[in-house]
Amino acid sequence: MTDLLGNMTRTHDCSQLRDTDIGEEVVLMGWVQYRRDHGGVIFVDLRDQRDITQVVFNPEVSTQVHEKAQAIRNEYVIGIRGKVTARPADMLNPKMSTGAIEVLAEELRIFSEAKTPAFQIEERIEASESIRLKYRHLDLRRPKLKQNILSRHKASMAARQYLDSNGFTDIETPFLTKSTPEGARDYLVPSRVNQGDFYALPQSPQLFKQLLMISGFDRYYQIVRCFRDEDLRADRQPEFTQIDMELSFVNEQQVMEVAEGLIVRIFKDVLDIDLVTPFKQLTYDEAIDRFGLDRPDLRFGLELCNISDIVKDAGFKVFADVVKKGGLVKAINAKGCATFTRKQIDELTDFAAVYKAKGLAWIKVKEDGDWQSPIAKFFTDEEKDNMRQALDMAPGDIVFFVADQPRITNEALGQLRNELARRLELIDDNRYEFTWVTEFPMFEYDDIEKRYQALHHPFTAPMESDIDKLESDPLEAKSRAYDLVLNGIEIGGGSIRIHSTDLQQKVFTCLGIGDEEARDKFGFLLEALESGTPPHGGIAFGFDRLVMLLCQEDSIRNVIAFPKTQKATCMLTDAPSEATTEQLQELAIRIAKPAAATDSPE
């Protein structure tokens, strides 16, 4: 059998050679990044996974090799044997790790030719995202995307090494499992053997990791693929990766300490940044009160101010009526921004409307201290003085107000806070601000379903002091949940779990899950809880989101090797695709085409 490599064995990758290697015979292999013909001498930038080395084909070294090199084009895969030489002084490239040397080729093998690529394999690229996703195998050759994948690998290895050194056991849990309500739609998989029945792909390993605690494995972890059939956005994918962990005999603080150690290790290994612990902590109520959101970005100020008490009897009825109906009036002072034009204010009003705000009131403070605003005339001097003091209003400022029900007021103004920070360039992209958000409500009320829903999941334990509220006032019950937020993005969430059958049934009752439904969906868990269950808790980190932040990307698609589009399709493989008639018959499935599809004209 003929060996395509012949007598070539790669001695170095394209990142390793330095001026200390001058005179050495080497063998390099990789892709042709660029080919340049300068007066009969051919220069090739040879690229592999790690970097680029310049290779020179000089007819004075080998006429035969030089002639063969004339056929080389971009993205050809080649191997060369040659000697390392110093670059001429006027050709040194300090921006390249190998910029002090070049390799004079004495032998050339062309392993594979390549068609002209759909786009240039280089750092800056003008091709649309859809084109890059269709040719993802080419896109992954680009330096930035390749570095993102390598950073992901470093983060994964850091996590594994840290968790292993802290006594965690890596245990795989099933992908084909039972559908259970966890807040998003399941991906269902039909069973051929048990026709008419379906598996569900796991939204998380939540129940299995609790079962592992009951089984006596007191420190579990897994870097695991999870699946959710939900609408997508920049930080969501239908299949995503979690760093998942669970611990027995712990409280919230102990879980958070372990989690902080993990994040510290990842940041050190990937970015060589030394994070300071412990991280800040905010209760859910404090986060909402000060920032409007339960995932606050702490890299800038612009905190919200509740002025409901100041305006509850104001002549401006919009504010007064909202307060009387149990709503909130809150404001943000954009210091020094009274120069905002009416067009800019209208844009911000439209932005707030996306989050259901019915309007965005504003007041500009002129240089003489007077107020410029359509609503200024409705306030008394005392109310104005109180607002000035509460909001630190000074000449040159503009204050924005939202008045509505608490959820809308906080969400709209919290999002407006982030938008103002972007527009005013207050965000330092090289700063990492962590905070824990704790003591979340156990439940929220769904106005459409007319029932309570778990804010995290049904297996989260309530605060010990709030257990009685599960029956008397469920919306006032706080949970033992905790989220880790980085720069306004939730990167991890967890809780202390329920380890009592009686308490678990109480929570199910709050959620409208009756005994029969509970036995049908969670009977295995309820039975296991009666087998001797240790107190336990855990956390799961969104690994894709974490790597996205490490790489300073704005989409998790840029840190996943083969991501889906916002329509949950794979441009590269054209998935999802239709099943064959034979496959459907084996599964006893009949496809009902949507009416719009069957009635559409040819």
N, C-alpha and C positions, 0 to 999 in steps of 0.2 A: 504494500500500500504506500502510495506517495504522500509524504507529509507536506502539506501546504506551506508550513513554516520552514521547511528545508533544514538547513543547519543553523537557523536563527533561534536564539533563546533570548527573550527580552532581559536586559541587564539592569535597566533603570526605567522609571517612569519619567514623564515629561516635566516633572517639577524638581528633580533631584540634582541635576548637573550644575557644578559651580566652577570657578576658575581653578580650584584645587584638583579638578579632574582633567585639566588640560594634558593632552598627550595620550589619554586612555582610549582604548577601543571599546565602543559601546554599541548596543543594539536597542533601538527605540521602535515603538509601534504605536499607531494611533490614526487619527483622522487629519486630513489636510484642511487646515483652517483657511489659509490663503496661499496662493502660488503667485510668485512675481518673477518675471524674466528681465534681468538687468544686464544688457549687453552680452548675452550668451550664458551668463551665470544665472541659474535658477535658484531662487530662495523659496523655501516652504516653511510656513509656521505649522508645526506638527502638534496636534492637540490630543490629549487623552483625558481621563476623568479628573486629573489633578492640576494640570497646567499646560503650558506651551513651551516648546523648544524650537529654535530656528535651525533648520537643516539646509545645507548648501550643496547643490549639485554643480560641480565645476568640471568642465571638460578636461582641464589640465590634470585632474585627479583620476578620472575615468571617463573616456569618451562614450563607452557603451552604457554606463549608468546614466550619464547626462542625456543621451538620446532617449533612453527609456523614460526618464523623468519628464520629457516634453509632453507625454501623454497624460500626466497627472492633472486633475482638476479638483476644485473644492469638494470636500467631503469624501474623496476617495480614501479607502483604508489601506495603509501601507506599512511596511516594515523596512528599516534601514540599518545598515551596519556602517560605522564610520569612526573617525577620530575627533575627539573634542579639541577645539582650538579656541584661542582668544578672539573675541570680536575686535575689529578695527576700532580705534579710539573714537572715531566719529559715528560709530554704529552701536555704541553701548546704550542699553535701555534699562535705566534704573527702576522703571515701573514693573519690570518682569523679574520674577525670582531667578530666571535663567538668563537674564539680560547681559551678562558679562561674557557668555560663551556662545558658540555655535558648533554644529557637528558637520564635518566634511564627509559626505556620503561616499562610500566605496562599494556599496551593494544596495540594491533596491528590489523589494518585492511588492507588487500590487496585489493585495489580497482581495479587494472588492472595488468595483467602480460604483459611481453614484450619479443618479440623475440630478439635474439642477434642482436644488431644494426649493420648497414653496416660499421660503423666506431666508434671509441671510442669518447664519448662526453667529450672532454677535450680541453684545450687551444691549445696545439700543436697537429697538425693532419697531417697525411701523405696522406690522401685520395685526389684524384684528384678533381678539381673543378667540373667536370661533375658529379662525384658521389655525391658530396655535394649538387649540385643543384637538382639532382634527388631525394635526401632525404632531401630536404630543411627543412622539419619539424624537422628533427633531428639536422641539422646544426644550426638551430636557438636556440637550447638548449645550444650551446657552449658559454662560458662566454663572449668572445670578440665580437662575432656577436650579442649576446643579448644586450651587453652594447651599441653597435652601434645603435640598434633600440631604446633603451631607450634615447640615446643622441639625436636621431632624434625627438623623442617625446618632449624632453626639448626644442629643437630649435623651433619646431612648436608652442609650448605653449608660448615661449618668443615672437615670432613674433606676434601671435594673441593678446597677452596682450599689447605689445608696440603699435601696430596699432590701437587697440581699444581705448587706452588712448590718442591717437593723432587724434581722430575724424574720423577714417576710418570706413566705413560700409562694412561688409562682404556680398557680393552679388554673388550668383551662376549664371554662364552663361551656355548656352546649350552645350551639347556634340554632339548632332546630328545637324549639321549645313551645310552651303553651302561651297563648295570647292572654295577657293580663292588662288591665287599664293602668297606664302610667302617664297619661296626659297627651300623648300623640298617637297617630294611627300606626298600627303595626304593618309591616310587610308580611303577607301571608304566603305560605309555601304549601301547595297541595300535596297530599300523600297518595302515592300510587298504590301502596300496599293496603292502606286503609281508606278506600275511596270515599269521597265526601267529607273527609276530615282534613284539617289543615294544621300545619305548624305555624308558628310565628317566629320571625327573626327577632332577637332580643333588642329592646330599646336600651337596656343596660343589664348587667349580670346581678341586679339588686337582690332578687330572692335567693339565687344560688349562693351569693357570698354570705348572706345571713345563714343559710343552711350549713355552710362551711364552718361558721362560728359554732353552731349547734353541734357540728361533727367533731369539734375539738381542735381545729386548726385556728390558733388564736391570732395569727398575723398572715393574712392572705393578700396577694396582689396579682394583677394581670394587666398587661398592655393589650387592650382588647378592642375588636371591631364591634360597633353597635349600629343599629339601623332604626331610622324613624321616617315614616312616610308623611312628611310635612312640607309646607311651602318653604322654599329655600331663599337664602340671602347670602351676603358676602361671608358671614361667619357660620354658615350652616351647610351641611351636605347630607344626602340621604343615608350614606354610610360614613361613619366617623370613628375616631379612635379615642379611647379613654385610658388614662392611667388610673386604674381602679384599685382600691384597697379597703380592707376592713380589719378591725382590731377588736379583741375581746378585753373586758375588764378595764375600760377606759372611760374618761369623761371628755367633754368638749375640748378642754384646754390641752389635754394630752394628744388628741388627734391633731389639733392645730399645730402643736409643736413638731410632731413628726412630719406633717405636711410642709411646714416652713423649712425644715431641714432638707426636704426633697427639692424644693424650689431653689434654695440657696445652692445646692450641689449642681443643679442644672444650669443656673446662670453662671456659676464659676467655670464649669467645663465647656460651655458653649461660647460665652461672651467674655470670660475672664473678668467678670464683675463680682465684687464682694458685697453681697446684700447685708443689710443690718437687720437683725431680728431682736425682739419680737416685732411683727408687723402691727400697724395700728389696728384698732378694733372700734367699730361703730355698731350700735344697735340698729335694727331695722327702722325703728321710729326716728332715731336721730338722723339717719341717712336720708329718709324721706323728708324730714323737716328742713334740713339744711341744703339738700341737693335735689330733692324732688324725685330721685330715682334710687333703687336699691343696689345700684352698681355705679357709685359715684366716681368721677374722675377727680383726683385730688391734686392734679398738677397745676391747678389755677384756682383763683378765688371765685368771684361772682356768686356767692352763696345767696340762697333764697331767704326772704324775710317775710314773716307772717304779719300782716298789718290788719287782720280781721277785727281785732278789738278796737283799733284806731278808727276804722271806717264803718263800724256796725250801725251807727246812727247818722252817717253822713248824708248830706243833701244829694249826693250822687246815688240814686236809687239802685243802679245796677249793682254796686258794691253792697249797699245796705241790705237789699233783698236777698242776695246770695248768702250773706252771713245769717240772716234770719231763718233761712231754709236749711241751715246746717252745713253750708259750703265754706270755702276758704277764699280769702283774697291774699295773694302773695305777690312779691315784687322782686326784681333784680335791678341793681344799680350798675349800669355800664359806665364806669368812671371815664370822664373825658370824651364821651362820645356824643355830645350834643350836636356835633356837626353832621350826624346822620341825616341824609336827605329823606324827603317824603317817599321816594322810590325805595330806599333801603328799608324804611319802616314798613312799607307795604309788603316787601318781600318777607320780612320777619313775621308780619301778621299772617301771611299765607303759610309760612312754615309752622307757626303755632296751630293753625287750623287743621293741619294734618293730624295733630294729636287731639282733635275734637274741641279745642278752645274756640269759644264762640266769638272771641274778639281779643285784641291786644291793645290795652290802653297804654298811654305813654305820657310822660312829663319831661320836658327839657328845662334845665336850670340855666337861665341866661347869666351873662357875666355880671349883671347888676343884682343877681340873686332872685329876680322875679321868675315866675313859672310861665312857660309857654306850652299850652296844652288845651285841647277842647274841653277837658274835664276840670281844669284848675278852678274855675269859678264856683264849683259845687262844694268846695271845702272851706271850713271856717279857718280863721287864723290859728286857733289852737290845734286843729287837726293837721294843718300844714306844718306847724312846729313839731308836732309829734312824729310826723312822717319824715321830716328832715333829720331828726335825731335818730330814729330807728333805721333809716336807710343811708345815713351819712351822706346826705345830698349836699353837693357843693356846686358852685358855678362851673359850667362845662359838662355836667353829667346829664345822662338821660336815663330815666327809670321806666321799666316796662312792668305792666301789671296783668295778671290773669285772675279772673273771678269765676269760680265754677264749683262743682262738687269736688271733694278732696282729691279723688283719683285723677280727674282731668286737670285740675289746677297744678298738682304736683308733676304729673307726666309732661304736660305741655311746657311748663316753665323749666323743668329739669332738662328737657331736650333743647329748649331755647338757650339755656345756659351753655350747653355744649356747642351749639351752633355759633353763639357769640364768641366763644373762645377760639373757634376755628377762624372766624372772620377777622378777629382782632389779633390773630397769630400769638395767642397766649400759651400755646401748647409746645412744650419742649419734648421733641420726639426721642431725645436721648435720656430722658428721665423716666425712672420706673417707680411708680407710687402704688404700693400694695395696701389694701385694707381688708380686714375681715368684717363682714356684716353678719350680725348674730340676732337671735331672738325674733325670728320671723313669726308672723301669724301662722297658726296651724292651718286655717282655712280662709278661703275667699268665697263670696257668694256669686254664683253664676245667674245673672238676671234672665238669660235665655232658657237655661235648663231648670231654673227655679230650685236650685239645690246648692249645697256647699260642695266645694272642691278642695282637695289638698293643695296647699301652695307649693309644696315640694313633692312628696309622694305619700301614700297611705301608711307607710311603715315608719314614719318619723315620729319620735316620742314627743309628747307635750312636756312643757316644764312641769316639774313635780308640783309646784304651787298652783298650777292651772288645770289639773286633772278634773276637778269638780266642774270647771267651766265647760267641759265637753257636753254636759247635759243642760246646764243653765244658760250659757252664753258662748256658744262655740266661736264666734268671731272675735271674742276677747282673749281666747286661749293662745298663748305663745308656744312656739315649738323649740326644740333643742337642735335647731338647724343652724348651719353656718355656711356662708359663701365666701370664697376668696376672690377679690376684685383687683384687677391690675389695669391701671389707666382707663378706668371706665368700662372695662370688659370683664364679665364674669368668667374666670378661668377654671374654677372648681367649686363644687358644692357637696355638702354632706350633712350628716346629722347623727345624733345618738338614736338608735333604733328602739322600737318597741320590743321587749323581750317577754311580755306576758300575754297569754291568750285572752284573758279578760279585757285588758286594755286595748288590745288589737281589735277585739269585737266592738268595743265602745267607739273606736275611731271609724270602723266600718259603718256603724249605725249612724254616726254624724254625716257620713258621705252618702247615706241612702242605700247602702249595700246590705240587703237583708241576709238572714241566716242561710237561706238556700243558695243565694248567689255567692255568698262568702265561701260556703263549702264547695261549690262548683268551681270557683276560680282560684281559691286559696286554701282549699282543704289540706293540701300537703304541707303548707306552711303552718296552719293552725295546729295540725297534729304534731309537727316537729317542735313547735313552741312548748308542747306539753311533755317533751322528752328531757327537760333540763337544759335551760337556755342561759348562757352567760350574758350579763350586760355587755353591749357591744355597739360600736359605731364605726363610721368610715367616711370616706370622701372619694370623689372621682374628679379628676382633672380632664378638661377638654384638651387633649394633646395637640390637636390641629390648631386650636386657637392660641395655645401657649407658644407653639413654634412660630405661628404667624407674627406674634408680638416680638419674639426673639429676633426674627428676621426683618422686622420693621416693614412688613407687608400689610396691605389693606384688605386682603382676601385670603381665606384659607385654601382656595384653589391653587395659590402660588406656592404652597408648602406640601401639597399632596401630589404624588407622582402621576396618578391617573384619576383626576377628579371628574365629577359630573357637572353639567351646566345647571343654570337656575331652573330648567325644566326637567331636571333629574335624568338627563340623557348623557350617554358617552359618545362624543363626536368621533372618537377614534375607532371604536368597534361597532358603532351604530346600534347600541343597546339603549332601551329595551327593543326587542323585535318580536315579530309574530311567531307563535309556536306552530309546528306542523300539525296537520289533521291527525296523524298517527300519535303524536305526543298527547294531544288533547283527548283522544279516545282512550289512551292508556290511563289517563287521570280521571276519566269520566266527567270531563268538563265541556260545556258548550258555551261558546262566546256569543253574547248578545251585543251586537254593534249599536253604538249610540244612534238615536234617530237622526241627528244632524249629519252623521257620517253616511247612513244608508240612503238618506233622501237627497244628498248633494248631487248636483249634475256632474256628468263625466267631464 
